[in-house]
Amino acid sequence: MPVIEWDEERRLYKYNPLINWNYQQVLVYLQQNNVQELPLHKKGYISVGCQPCTRPVVEGENSRAGRWWWESSQKECGLHTH
């Protein structure tokens, strides 16, 4: 994904400010800026969407494996069109 993308269907720009960050960089930022971490992260919910579309990720899985886990699509919980 690019940092800024145009969504023709919705006629709007999408901004993905953390697209080039890895998970470790996010954790460092949270710590350095005293940002409260989502308690679900410590329970294995690395990528969080709505309740029925999210499950914990187990060790060795891709960090996105917990989203739309029952199918092989690239969908998101209302965040993206693909």
N, C-alpha and C positions, 0 to 999 in steps of 0.2 A: 504494500500500500504506500502511496505517496503521503507526504506530510499534509498537503492540501489537495483535495479532489473535488471535482464537480459532479453532483448527482443530478443528471438530466431529468430523471423521472420526478424528483421532488423539487427541482429547480433551486438548488441550494448548494453551498460549499460545505464540505466536511473537513474538519481540522483534526488531525491525528498527532497531537503534540509529543506523544511518548513513543511514536512508532519505531524510533531507532534506539530506544532504551532496552536493555535486558532486565530480567527480573532482579538481579543483584543491584543494578543501578537504582531501581525503584526503591528497594529496601534501604539503601544508603540514603537516598533523598528523604525518605520517611523519618529515618533516625536523625539526620542532620537538621531537619526542619521541624522536629517534634510534632509530626503529623500522626494522628492516631491511626493505627493499622486496623483494618477490618478484622474482627475476631474470627471470622470464617476462614481467613487465610491460614491461621494456625491449625485449622482442622482439615487442611488440604484443598480448600476451595480457592485455587489460584486465580481463576478467571470466573467472575461471578456475573450471572445474568438473572433471569427470573427463576423462581423456585423449581418448576417442573423441567427446565432446560439445563440445570446445573447440577453437577455431582462433584464430589472430591476427586482430585487427581492423585493417583498412587505413584510411588517412587518409580522413576524410569519412563513415565509417560510424558508426552508433550504437555506443556502448560495449558494448552487449549483443549485437551482431551476431555475435560469435564463439561464442555458446552455442546449441546445437541448430540450427546453421546450415543444415542440410539440409531443414528444414521450417519452416512458418510458425506453429507453435504457440507458446504462452507457457510451455511446460514448463521445469522446472529439473531439474538433476541430483540428484533426491532431496531437494531442499531445500523444495520447495513442492508442493502438490497440484494446482495449476493452471498 
